[in-house]
Amino acid sequence: MPSIVHIIYIPGVLLIGFAFGFRMGARAVRAELERREQARRR
């Protein structure tokens, strides 16, 4: 049986990972859209 620490720690780490991944993904998408907009202007 997992201890209470595991019940809190594992979902906490997963949430931090999802938040970090979401931030990095959103930044990459914005950079790609900006790159395409600049290429379209040329």
C-alpha positions in Angstrom: 0.0 0.0 0.0 1.5 3.4 -1.0 2.0 5.9 1.7 0.3 9.3 1.8 3.5 10.8 0.5 3.2 8.9 -2.8 -0.5 9.8 -3.1 0.5 13.5 -3.0 3.9 13.4 -4.6 3.2 11.5 -7.8 0.2 13.6 -9.0 2.1 16.7 -8.0 5.0 15.8 -10.1 2.7 14.9 -13.0 0.9 18.3 -12.7 4.2 20.1 -12.7 5.3 18.1 -15.8 2.0 18.9 -17.6 2.3 22.6 -16.8 5.9 22.8 -17.9 5.2 20.9 -21.1 2.2 23.1 -21.9 4.3 26.3 -21.4 7.1 25.0 -23.7 4.6 23.8 -26.3 2.7 27.1 -26.3 5.9 29.0 -26.7 7.0 26.8 -29.6 3.7 27.2 -31.4 3.8 31.0 -31.0 7.4 31.0 -32.4 6.3 28.9 -35.3 3.3 31.1 -36.1 5.6 34.2 -36.0 8.1 32.5 -38.3 5.3 31.6 -40.8 3.9 35.2 -40.7 7.4 36.6 -41.4 7.8 34.2 -44.3 4.4 35.1 -45.7 5.3 38.8 -45.6 8.3 38.3 -47.9 
